[in-house]
Amino acid sequence: MQKLILIVKFDFCIFNLQHFMSKFGTYIQESYDELVHKVSWPSWSELQQTTLIVLVSLAIITLLVLGMDAASKFVLKDLIYNMAGK
């Protein structure tokens, strides 16, 4: 009886693996078709323009974080700790 259950479980595992692999293969094929035929890729000038926008935004956000860090350091270290006498 245990041998039969083991064979049934083994067959079920093989079926699940085959089902998974067929679905995975379909997923890969559909992904490739979508990337090649359905996606509209930006032109070189659009890519350069959006890259420049991202870099400028990154610089602005970096400066804002740097400013907030310096302000919090000033408030905590120079004002509060010095007022507490430490």
Protein Blocks (a to p, Z undefined) as FASTA:
>chain_A
ZZmmmmmmmmmmmmmmmmmmmmmmmmmmmmmmmmmmmpccddfklmmmmmmmmmmmmmmm
mmmmmmmmmmmmmmmmmmmmmmnoZZ
